[in-house]
């Protein structure tokens, strides 16, 4: 599975987090999520089966992922997500006022209509960009491969437990020289079956360290995990941590 792209982009006083990931060789699809405050505002799924009909080529797939990621960024910059953001705020207001369930709030938002509007925006902008398969292949041929040397180490202290505070320290280093990597981009996602994902971002200090103090979301059923990703000019790496339910 290819390590994807993550970008934070401000618009209209709101910071959006855009994440594009590869869904794996078997599915032959990529997906882009747009987060705001940990909640997913929209998702765009695209098949790349036409790129790997004969042989899987990671660089070609990664190039297409980059194009889709930039397309979504352009949508945000053009203001196409403002309507969706306003509807999300309305949903949250209704939840607080009437204590309604998230499922009911989703129905009030009419997500199908909103998703259709977003898809139209994506198609229009993709048409403007007009990125052809030949262009992607040409860029791939001109690219010089980069040696991936970034390595993540994580110290999370005691066991990570639902509803409890946690201190997570992420160390990024050059896997060859073991030297710390200052300024590495760090993304931490807390994902569970019964709560909305929480996303945190930052950069490592001069010692290659990024520290996050958080309260783990509380849950009584299902499973949860913490996904830690780091990237820099040296490459990228990721780790997953298990979250235990409180006994």
N, C-alpha and C positions, 0 to 999 in steps of 0.2 A: 504494500500500500504506500502511495506517495505522500510525503509530508506536504501539506497544503499551504495556503496563504492566509494571513490574518492582518487586517488593517483597521485602525480606528480612524474615523472620519467625522469631524464636527460639521453640523449644518443646522442653522436656525436655533442655536443655543442648545442643541442636543448632540451627544456623542454616540455615533453608531459604531458597532463592531461588526465587521464583515469577515466571514470565515468561509473559505472554499476548501473542500476536502475530496479526496479520492475515495470512492466507496468499494474499491477493490477489484481484482482481476476478474472474479466471477461475475459480478454485476455489470462491469464495464460502464460505470456511470460516475459522474461527479456531482457534488451538491454544494450550493452556496447558501449559507444562512446569514440573515441580518439580525443582530441582537441590539436591543436597547434596554439597558438596566438589567441584563440577564435574561430577558424575555425574547423569544424568537418572533420577529415581526413578519418575516417572509422567508421562503425557501425556493430555490430554483434548481431543479435536477436536470442534468443533460447526459445523454448517452454518448460514449466515445467509441462505440463498437466499430464504426466505420474506419477509425484510425488503427485498429488492431485486428483487422480481419485476417491478416496473414501471420503477423508476429507482433507481440507486445513490445512497444517502444516507450519506455518511461519518459524520455525527454519530450517526445511529441505530445504525449498526454499532458505532461506538466505545462507545456506551452499553451495548450487549449484551456487548461484550468486557469492559467494566468489571464488569458483573454476574457474568460467569463467573469473572473474576479474584478477586472478593470471595468467591465461593462456595468456591473452592479454599483461600483463606486461612482460611475458617471451618472447612473440613475439618481443616486442620493444627491450628488452635486447639482443636478437639474431640478431638484425639489419634488420629484415624483413620489417620495415616501411621506411627504407631509400629511396627506390625507390619511394614510395608514397610521401614522403616529397619533393623530388627533382621535382616531377611533379607538386606539389602545388606551389613551387617557380617559376616554368616556367609559370604557369597560372597567378600568380600575376604579373610577369614581362610583360606578354602579355597585361594584363589589363592596366598597367601604360603606355605602349608604344603605344598601339593602341586604348585605351579607349573603349575596347569591353565590352559587357555585361557579367555578371557572367554566364548566361546560355550558351553563346557561348564558354566561357572559359572552362566550364564543358565538353562540347562536344570535345574540343581539347584535354582534359586530357584523354578522353576515360575511363571514370570511371568504366564502366562495366568490362573492362579488368583488371583494378587495383583491383576492388573488388573481382574478381575471383582469382587473385593471393593471396590476403589476406585470402580468405576463404580456399584455399589450405594450407596455412601456419598454420591457426588455426586447421584444421583437422589433420595435421601432428603432431603438438605439443600436441593436445589433445590425440592422439594415444600414444605418448611417455609417457604422464602422466598416462594414463590409469586409470582414476578415475571412479570406478564403483558405481552404485547405492548403493550397500551394504556398500562400504567404507563411502559414505555420511551418510547413516543411522547410522553406527557405531560411526562416529564422533559426530553425533547429540546426541546419547544416552550418550556419555561421557561428553558432554558439561554441564557446570553449568550455569543456567540462571543468567544474570546480571540485577540488578535493575536499571531501566533507570530513572535518576534524573536530567539530564541536561535540562535547560530551556533557551530559547533565548528571549531577549527583544531588540527592535530596535528603535533607534531615528534617523529620517531622516530629521529633521528640517522642512522646508517648503515643499510644494507640490513638488513631483519629476516630472520634465517636460522635454520633448524631447528637445535635443540640449542645455540644461542648465547644469551648474555645480551642483553637489550634494555632501553633506557630510553625509555619512551613518555611524552611530556608532552602533556596535553590542555588546551587553552585554550578557555574559554567566554566569549562576549561578546554584547553587545546588537548585533544586526546593523544597527540604525539609528544608534545613537550611538557604536558601537565601544567602549563602556565594558565593563570586565571584570565577569562575573557571579559573585559569591561564593556559595558554598553550592549550586551546581548539582550534581545527582545524576549520577554518572558510572558506567557499567557497561561493562566490557571483557570480551569473550568471545573466547577463542582456540578456533577450531573447525577440525578436520581430519578427513580421511577414515579415518585409521588410529589415532587416539587419542581418548580421552574429552575432551569440552570442558572448558575451565577458565574459571571466571567470577571476576572481580574487581570490587569496588565501592568507591566512595568519594565524596567531595565536594570541590569546588574551594575553594581558599583565597581570601583577600581580594583576590588578584590574578587570580582567575578561573582558577587553574591547579591541575591534579591530575597528580601524577607517579607512574608505576608502574615499578618495577624488577623484571624477571622473567627467568626462563630459558625460552626458547621450547621447547615439547615437540619431541623429535626424531622425524623421520620420513624414510623413504627412498623411499616411493612415494606417489602420490596428490597432493592439494593441501591447502593450509591457508590460513586467513585470520584476521584480527583484526577483529572488529566492535566499534566504539566508539559508545556511545549516551550522550547527555546530555539532561537535562530539568530544568526549573524552572518557576516561574510564568510565565516569558516564552515557554514553548513547549518544543520539543525538536528535536534534530537528530542525525544519525548519519553515520559514515564507515566505510569498510572499507579495511584495509591488507592487502597481499599478503605471504605468508610464503614465502621461497624455500627450496628444499632445499639442504642443504650439499653442495658439490661434493667 
